[in-house]
Amino acid sequence: MLVLSIFVVLLATAAAIIYSLELYTYLPIFGNQFRKYALYDDVGNAFNGLLTHSQEEVKSWPVVHALERDCYVAPLPKPENYNEKFTSYSDETITVKYSTERAYNSAIHYIDVRIAHPSQIRLALYGNEYSMKTRNYPSEIAKTVNAVAAIDGSFYNNRSSGWVIYHGKVCRSRPCWYDVLLIDSDGNLHAERDFNIEASGILKKYDIVSAITFGPKLVENGEMKYISSGAWQPLTPEPRAAICQYSDGLHYLLCVAEGRMPRSLGLTMQQFAKLLASKGVDFAYNLDGGQSGTLILGNHVKNVVAYGGQRQLGDIIYFATAMENDGEMTAE
């Protein structure tokens, strides 16, 4: 009995030394467990688990993959995880599916996205900086950040007003009476009129990671908004773009409606809101449409862009894998 007690004390002492000196980072059995297994983030629980569970039980703990808030380039998607026609992608952290239909005499394109962690929905400013001059095509911006799926954003550097929050930092907060899309650290989407953001307390209530200004809100709490006036030519058929979120959490819908061409007339803002509400989304926000409207999956533009080609912009919203991959992306 005395021998067993001495052994337990020595084992506990060794564990404490390993932790205090961070020696576990050099031991393959312990290193990955401390780095990856969120179930045992607490040090005490971690050592208790490692000392009382078998190696197989340790391997069964759920792995949580996350991206750093301020990282500009996400991990590379694995080419083999796309299907042959680049209409889907799937790995342990993200599932993406593309579909299309015709509505209102127009081609409508969708990308349904499910992610495992909120850090996988991201705003990219081209060149990783807030600048009125740096612009590129949405598909090229998507390549620079290794996006699995992406959509154009707000073309923020086409005007000097509106809110921009990037990696949690407020880059611009000059009201222009438009709705602002706010993405919090839980991956939830919000919209607030720009002149009311500070007074509303939304910045204190939520940890806002990203924000861009365009709008308006199209769907809120599952109900479409009635839009009869405002900017962005709401009453005429136009190419439209939107980002939506379902009520079941980290589940989103990207949508681009073609327009200004013989095969696709475009949608009014009210038609667009009605269409998105019919898909069962809980929230929808109008992004920059017209020639900006671009939907991307696996480095492929899925819609026909108005006027025959992409417009150079300053920002996109994209979804990334959180799985590390050292290979090269070749989605051609």
N, C-alpha and C positions, 0 to 999 in steps of 0.2 A: 504493500500500500504506500509505504514511504517512497519507494522507487518511482511509482506511478505519479505521485504528487510532485516529486522533483522533476520528472519528465515534462509534466504539464507546465510547470513554472518556467522551465528552460525554453519550451516551445513558445510560450507567450512572450518571453523576453526576446527571443529571436525574431518573432513577428514584429515587435515594437521597433527593434533596431532596423529591420529591413525597411519598415515604413519611414522612420525618422530620417534615414540616410537615402531614401528613395532608391534602395538597391533593387526593388522589384522591377524597375525599368530595364534592368539588365538581365532579368530572368524570364525566359520565354513563357514559362507556365503562368507567371503573375502579370507580366507587362501588359498584355492585351486586355486582361480582365479589368485592370484599373482604368484603361483608356476607353474601353468601348461599352462596358455593361452598366447602363444607367440604373438598372435595378439595384446595383450595389455601389452607387456613387458615394454613399457614406463610408468613410474609411473603416469604422468599427464593423459595420455590416459586411464590408468586403472581406476583411480578415476572418471574421466569424464564418462567412460562407466558404472561403478558401480552405479553412481548417476543418470544416465539418462536412463538406460535400465532396463527392468523388469527382474525378476529372471529367467524367461524362456528364455529370449534373452541371458542372461549371459551363461546359460547352452548350448546354441547353438554355442558359439564360438568354433573354431576348437582346439582340444587338440593336443599338440605336445609333444611326448615322446622322450627322448634322454638319452643316456648312457654317464656317465663321461668318459673322455678320458683314465684315468689311472685306471679304475676299472678292476679287473682281472676276477671276476665272474659276469656273466650277470644274469638277472632275469631268473627264471625257466620257461621253456615252459610249458603250461598247457597240460596234457596228453589228455584231451578230444578234443584238437584242432588238433590232428593227426587223420588221417583216420585209419581204422582197419588194413590195410596192411602196414602202415607207408610209404606211398608213397606221402603224402602231409601233409602240416601244414599251418594253417592260423589263424591270429588274426588281430587286428587293425593296427599292425605295420609291419607285415611280412607275405608274402605268398610264400610257397615253394612247388614245384612239381617235382617229380622224374619220369624219363622215361628211357627206354632202347631200343636199336636197334642193329642190326648186320651190320657191315661195314668192308670191307677189311678182311673178314674171322675172325672177332673178335667181342666180345661183347663190346658194348659201353654204358656207363652209364652217365646220365645227371641229374643235379639238377638245375632247373630254380628258381631263387630267385628274389623277389621284396621286397624292404625295404622302410620304410617311412622316415628314417633319416640316414644320412651318418655314424653316430656313431655305427650303427648296423653291419657294416663290420669291422672285427677285426682280428688282429694278436695275437696269443697266443704263448708265450714261456713257455714251461713246467716249473712249479714251480714258474712262474711269475718272472723269472730272466734270464738274459743273462749268460749262463754258457756252458762250453765245456763238462760238465759231465752229466747234468740232461737230461734224455731222458725217454720217455714212448711211448706206442702204440698210434697212432693217435686217435683211438676211446676212449681211456682212457683220453687223453688230452681234447678231446671234452666234456667228462662228467664233468671234473673239472671246465669247464667254462660255463656249461649249454648251449652248442651250439645247435641251432635248426638244422643247416646243417653245414658241415665242409669238408675240403679237406686237405690232407697233404701239407706241405709248401716246404721248401728248404733243410731240414736237415742241417741247418746252422752250427751245431756243429760237423759236420763230416769233416770240413776243417777250417783252420785258416784265410782264406781270404774271401773277399766279403763284401758287405755292409749289416748292420743290423740296422734298426731304429725301436725302440719300444716305444710306447706312446710318440712319438715326440722326443725321445732322441737317438742320434747317439751312438750305442754301438760298432760298428766296421765299418771302412771305408778303408779297405785294398784291393786295386784293384786286380782282377784276370782275367780281360778281359772278363767278362760275363755281360749279361744284368741284370739290377736290376729292380725288380718290386717295384714301389712307389705308395702308396695309400695316397691321400690327404684328407684334412678335409671335402671336399665336396663329398667324396666317389668315386672319379674318379681314374682310374688306369692309370699309366704311366710306361714307360720302358725307361731306359737310360743305355748305356754302362758304367760300373762302373768307368773306368778311366776318364770319361768325365763328371761325375755328377757335381762336383764343378764348372768346367769351363762353363758348359751349363747354369748355373744360375737357374736350376730347383728348388733348395732348397729355393731360394729367391722368385721365382715366385709363388710357391705353399706352403701351410702349410702342409708339409709331416708328416703324423701320423705314418705310418709303411713302412718298406722296407725290402725286402729279396732278396738274389742273387741266381739266377739259370738261367732261360731263355732257349732258346732265345724267342724274340717276334715271335709270329706265325701269328698274324693278326694285321694290323694297318690301321686305317681309312677304315675299311671294306674290305681291300685287303689282301690276304694271302701273306706272305713273302716266298721267295724262299731260301730254306735252303739245301745246298749241302755239307757243311763241318762244322766242329766245334765239341764241346764236346757233351756228352750224346748220342753217337752212332746214329747220325742222319740218316744214310743210311740203318740201319738194322731194321727189325720189332721188336718193343719193347713195353712193357706196358707204357702208357703215361698218364700224368695228366696235366690239365690246368685250369686256371681261366680266364673268359671272361667277357666283359661288352658290353651291347647294347648301342646304341646311344641315347636311351630315358632316360638316367640318372641312377637312382638307381635300375638298372635291370641287373642281372648277370647270367652267366651260368657256373656251375662247371662241369667238364668232366673228366672221367677216362676211358681209353681204356685198356681192359685186354690183356695180352700177355704172352708168354713163357709157354704155355700150349696147349694140343692138340685141345681144343675147340676154342682157341683164339690165333692166331699167333702173334698179335701185329701190330703196325703201324710204318712206317718210320716217321721221323719228317715232311717230305713234305706231306705225306698222312694225318697226323694229322692236319696240317695247312689248307689243302684243306677242310677237313671235318668240321672244326670249322667255316671257312669262309662261308661254305654252309648253316650254321645255321643262318646267318645274323648278327653275332656279329660284333661290331665295332672294338674291341680290344681283343686279346687273348695272353696269356703268358704261356709258358711251365713251369710247376712245376716239382718237383722231381718225376720221374716215377719208373719203375722197381718194386721192392718189396715195395717201399715207397708209390706207388699210392693207395690211400685209399679214398673212398667217403662215407660220413656218413650222415645219416638222422635219428633223433630221437634215438640216441644211437645204431643204426643198421648200420653195414657196408653193403653197397649195391652192391659192386663188389666182385668178387673172386680175392683175392690178390695173386700175383705171388709167387711161391715156397711154397704156402700153408699157409701163415700167415703173419700178419703185422710185419713190422720192427719198432723197437723203434727209435723215432726221437726226435728232440728238439722243433718242431714248427708245427702249423697248421694255416690255415686261416679259419675263421668261421663266421657265421651269427647268430645274436642273436635277440630274441624278446626284445622289450623295455617296455613290459607290466609287471608291478609288479605282482608277484604271490608268495604267502607265502606257497603254498602247496609243496608236494614232487613229484619229477619226477619219474615215473615208466614206462619206455618205454621198456618193455621186451616182 
